[in-house]
Amino acid sequence: MSLKHDHVLLLVDDEPSILNALQRVFRREKFSLLLANSGEQALRLLSESERPVSLIISDQRMPQMSGAEFFEKAKDIAPEAVRFLLTGYSDVQEIIRAVNKGEIHRYLTKPWDDEALLIEVRQALEAYELRLENRLLADMVRQKNVELTTLMQELEHKVAERTHELQEKSLELEQANLSLERGFVDTFRLMFSLIETINPKLGSYLSFVSQLSRKMGAALQMDPIELEHLEMAGLLHDAGLLGLSKQAFEKAYEELSDAEKALYRQHPIIGQICLQPVPKLDIVGVYILYHHENFDGSGFPEKLKGEDIPLGARILHAAADYAHLLRRWPESIADIKTMYYGMTGESFIKLQSDKREDIIVDLTQRVMLFRSGTVYDPQIVKKLIEVVNAERQQHLQKRSETIVDIRIKFIKEGMVIGKDIRTKDGRLLLAREAVLNKTLIGAIRKLAADGFIGETIPIRM
């Protein structure tokens, strides 16, 4: 490791020959040297130096003021400076005093070995630089935390004021907190609706995991606040993978390179760290941190086992893997059979439906059951399958409902969108099941007038 800074060294000895010898040791180094022939002169130079002194080498036996006495006073002037005591005598008591009072870092005996002394000095200055850099980073982190805390406090204060204006005067504190929490979650939902507009594939995946996790949590009777946290964790669970390539993101873990696997295994930790500045997201960070822990203790990053893994993390793990696996099945039925056998060792079982969509849903559930008890909590897998199948049944029922294209000028508040609405260039505008309100109607009519969307809207009757 090379030194990053120019350093000032203070050399103290009452013998000019010793000072000259020390100067020769450092003549090829880029150090600024201050020379003193007594403790009094050294203290004066230390106080008057325009640049901080990084390291001091002082003789122990000097008239008027010993090295130990000098270091005791010098540490008050330059507490960060590294202190070396130079002695030609085996005076144990003096060395002990120098260590205790002057807090020296090294003591060296005369005569010294030039190369050994130079190595000692370089190592001490490297440690000195590292301490200063760590302190600077710590100060910077503390300052940023203070700024972030202040910003969040100001934001929460403004939200609280606005909420208070909108609520009845008799609104209890618990209701106000719940309203703030919902507003916080709505902000996340809005943000991810924008992501879905920009990157529909990524946005739909995150949204699917988030909503599936929430539905599973509700089926397991988690309380409303826990469900909000679980939903946000679903939206943010892969935030730590931003450094992974798009191609790697689509692969199974087993298909990743060693470098990609190393990055992948760190992403739960990175995801949690990203949420640390926001106190409201502590539990969200916990769910993200542990969402790759396996039920049998073989997961990462901490190899937690069974119910030691937080419930929200167990739910998120199953939901995310289910969604990821649904996207990985190949197109042909033959390739699907091969992939299923590779994951389970089971021969392909003929299904009642010959539709690819029904086949991959059924086989995905079988894979989840196959991994139940090892990768996933069996109760979580059971609940996932119940929720997914109930959703499929509802979807089949909705298919029988009539969807009518209504001219935009006739749409009204309360109508439900029957299909996703996209702009003419393919960007998602409103998802199916969205309920129209006055604001949405106004925006839709303006977009239609400007030619960005068609003249009709699919409405579910």
N, C-alpha and C positions, 0 to 999 in steps of 0.2 A: 504493500500500500504506500503510495507516495503522498507527501504532505501537500495540502491544498492551499495553504496560506503562508505568507511571509511571517516569520516569528521574531520576536525580540527576546534575547537572552540576557540575563544579568549575571555577570561573573564577579564574585567577591572573594578577595584574598589579600592579606597584608604583604605578601611576597610578590614583587613584580615578576620574578621568574615564573611563578606558578600561573599568573595571569597571562604571560606571554605564551606559556605552554598550552593553556586552554585555548587561546586565540588560534594557535596553529592547528589544533584539533578541528576547529570549525571554519578554517579559512576557505574550504571549497564548498561550504554550505551557504545557502541564501538566507543567512540569519543576520539580523541587526544586533550588534553586541554592545552592551553597556558594561563598563569596567569600573569597579570600585575597590579601594584598598582598605576599607573599613566598613563596619556595620552602619555607622552614622552616614557616611557618604552613600552607601547603597540604599538606605531608606529615603534619602533625599532624591536620588535618581529615580527610584520607584515611584515617588509621589509626583515628580515633575515630568515623567515620560508622557509624551503625547499619545503614544500607542500603548496598549496593554502589554505587560510583560508576560510571556507564555511560560518561561522556565527560569529558575534561579539555581545557580550552583554556588555554594558558599563553603569556605573553609570553616572548621569548627574552632580551632585555636587561633584567636585574633585578640590583640590588646583592646582594652576598654569594653568591647562587646563580643561575646562568643557567637558562634554560628547559631547555637540553639536560641540564645537571647534575640539575635537578629531575626530569625525565622518566626519567633513568637510575635514580634511586632510587624513583620512583613506580611503575615497572613491577614492582618486587619486591613492593610492597604491593597493587597492583590490576592484575595482569597482563592481565585481560580488558578493562579500560577502553580506550576509543578515545582516542587522543592527537592533539590539534591544536596545532601550534606557530604562534604569532603573532609576526611580526617586521616591523619597519619598516625594516630594513636589508638590503642585498644582501650579506650576509656568507656566502659560499658555504661556507667551512670550518666555520662554526658550524652551518649547516643540515646539512652532511654528518655532523657529530658527533652532532647530535640524531637523525638518521635511524639511524645505526649504533649509538649507545649507548642512546638513549631509545626507539628503535623507534617513531617517530611515524608516524601514518597519513596526515596531511595537514600542509602548512605554508601559512599564509595571510599575506598582506602587509597592512600598514596603509597607508592606510585601507581598510577592507573595504566590500563591498556587503552591506547587511543581508539582503536577500532571498537573495542567493547564499550567504551564510553559513548562513542558516536551512535552505536546501535541502541544503547539505553536511552539516549536523548531522543532519537527518532521515534522509538516506540512510545516514550512518554508524551511526545508532541502529537503523535497519532491519536492516542487516548484522549489528550486534551482537546483536539479538534472534534473528536467524536462526542465528547461531553457537551461541548458548545453547540454542536449541531443538534444533538438530542434536546438540549434545553430550548434552542430556537424553535424546533419543531413542536415541542410541548407547549411553548408559549403561543405559537401560531394556532395549534389545535384548540387551546383554551380560549383564545380570542374568537376563533370561528364559532366555537360552541356558544360563547356568550352572545355573539351576533345572531346566530340561528335561534337561540333561546329567546332573545329579545324580539326577533322578527315573528316567531311563532306566538309569543305572548301578545304582541300588537295585533296580529291577525285574529287570534282567538278573542281578544277584547272587542275588535270591530264586529266579528261575527256574533258575539254575545250581545252587543248593543243592538245590532240589527234584529236579532232573534227576539230580544226583549220588546222591541217596538211592535213586532208582528204578533206577539202572544198576548193573551189576556193578562191583566195585572195580577190575577190570582194564580198564574202558572207556577207550579212548584219547581224547585231546583232540579229534581230528578228528571222532570219532563224537559226542562231546558237543556240538560246535558244530553238527553236522548236526541233532541232536535239537532244539537251541534254534531253529534256522532253521525246522524243521518246525512246532514249537510256535507260532512267530510267524505262519506262514502259516495254521495252523489257526484262530488267533484272527481273522484276516481273514475266513476262510471262515465262521466263526460269525457275525461281524458282518454279512456280506452275506446270510446266510440270514435274519437278522432283517429286513433291508431288503426282501428278497423277500416276507416275510410281510406287511409294511406296504404296500409298493408292488410288487405282483407283476410289473407290466409293466416297470418300471425294473430290478427285481432280476433278472428273467429275461434282459433284454438284457445287463446287465453280466456275469452268469454265463455266458451264451452266448459273449460275446467273450473272456472269461477262459479258458474251457475250450478254445475253438477255437484261441486263440493258443498255449496250452500244447501241444495236440496237434500243431500245425504245428511248434513248436519241437522237440518230441520227434522228429518225422519228419526234421527237419534236423539231428538229433544234437547238440542243445545239452545241456550237462551238467545234472545235477539241480538245482544251485543256480540256474543261469540260468533253468531252467523255473519254479522257484518265483517268481523275480523277475518273469518274464513273466506268470505267472498273476496276481500282485498288481497289476501294471500294467494288466492287463485289467479288474480290478475297480475301479481308481481312475482310469482314463484320462480320464474326463469330470468329475472332481471340480471342475475349474476352470469348469464350466458352471453351477454352482449359482445364479449370478445371472441366468441366461437363463430366460425363461418356458417353461412346459410346451409351449405352442403352438410356440414357436420351436425348441424341442428336436426336435420332430417334423419340422421342415422340412428340405429340402435346403439346402445352403449358398447356392446361387444364389437361393433364394426369400427369404432373410433381408433385413431392412431394413439400411440402412447402419450404423445404431447397433448392431443385432444382430450384423452382420458384424464390426464393430470389437471387440465383446466376445468373439465367437467366436474371433477370431484371437489373442486374448490367453490363451485358456484353457489351452493347453499350458504356458505360462510360469507361470501361477497354480497349476496342478496340481503342477508341480515345486517351487515355493516352499513349498507346503503341506507337502511331505515333508522339507524341509531339516532340521528339528529332530531327525529320526530317522536316525542314521548308517546303519543297516541298509538304508534305502530309497534310498540314493544312486543305484544303478543303475536302480531302479524309476523314480525321477524323471527320469533320462536318457531312458528309453524313452518316458515320457509327454511330455517336452519335444519330442521329435522325431517323434512319431507322426503329424504332418500334413506332414512333408517329402515331396515328390514325387521319384520316381526321376530325373526329368529336371531337377531343380533349381528347379522352379516353385512349390514348397510354402512353408510357413512354420513356425517363425518365423525361421529363419536361412538358408533356401534351400540346404540341403545337397543333394548330388547323389550318385547311385549308391551305392557301398559306403562312402562317407563317412557315410552314415546308419547308425547302429547296427543290427545284425541284428534285435534285439528290437523296435526301433521300426518297421522295415519290416514285420515280421510283424504287429504290433499295428495298424498302419495298414490293411493288407489285411483283417484279421479284423473290425475295427470297421466299416469301410465295407461289408463283405459283410453283416454283421448289420443295419446301419442300412438298407441297400438292401432287404433281405428284408422289412422292416416297411413299406416305402413304396409297394409295388405296390397299385394300386387293385383294387376287387372285380371289375369286369367285364372279360372278355377283350378287349373292344374298347378300353377305356381302357388296358389293359396294353399292347396293340399300339402305341397312341399314345405312351405313355411310353417304351417301348423304342426306338421310332424317334427320339424326341426326344433320347435319350441317345447313340445310336450312329449314327443316320442310315441304319440298315439296315432293310429291310422285315422284317416279322414272318415268321419261318420256322415253318411248321407242324411241330408236334412229334408224336411217337408217342403220348404220353399226353395225354388231354384233362382231366386233373385239374388244378385251379388250383395246388395245392401243388407238383406236379411241374413245371408250366410256369414258375412264378416262380423256382424253384430253378435250372432250366436257363437261363433268361434272365438271372438274376443272375450266373451264372458267365460267360455270354457278355459281359456288360457288363464284368466284371472282366478278361476276356481282351482286350476292346477297349481298355481303359485300360492294359494291360500294356506296360511299357517307357516310359510317360510318367508316369503316376501311381504305378504299382506296379512293384516288382522282378519281372521275368518268372518267375524261379525260385520266388519266394514265391507268386505266383498259381498256378503249376503245382502246387505242394505243397498249397495251400489246396484246390484242386479235387480232388486225390487224397484228401485227408483227409475232405472233405465227402462225396464219393461212397462211400468206404469206410464211413463212418458210416451213410449211407442204406441201404447193403446190409445192414449189421448190424441196422438197425432193421426192415427187411423180414423178416429171419430171426426176430427176436424177436416179431414180430406173430403168427407161427405157434405160439409157445409158449403153453401153457395158463396162464391166470390164474384162480385159484380164490379165492372169498371164504371165508375161514376165520374162525370165531368167535374172538373175542379171547382167550377163556380157553384156547384150544388153540394159540396161536402160540408159537413157540420161537426160541431164539437161532440165528442163521445164516440164517433165512428172508429172502428178498429181496422188497421191496415191488414189486408189479406195476404199480400206477398211483399217481399223486399222491394223497396222503391230505390232505383238508382238513377243517377244523372245519365245523359245521353252518352257520355264518355266512359260509363261503367262504374263510377264511384258510388259507394253505398250512401244513400241519403237517410232513409228510415227503414228499420228492420220490421219484418212481419210481427204482428201483434201490438205494434205501437198504437197508442190511443191519441186521437187528434184533439188538440186544444186550440184556443184562439191564436196563440203565438205561432204554433206549427202551421195552422191554416194560412195565416198571413204570409209566412215564409214560403210555403208551397206555391201560393198564387203568384208571388213575386218571381220565383224561379221559373214558373210556367210562362209568365209574361215575357221573361227575358230569353225564353227558348232553351233553357237548360234541361227541362223535363217535358214529358208529353202533356196532353190536355186532359187525360183521365187518370184516376187513382183506383187501384184494386181495393175494394172494401169488402170485409167479411160480413155477411148478412146473418 
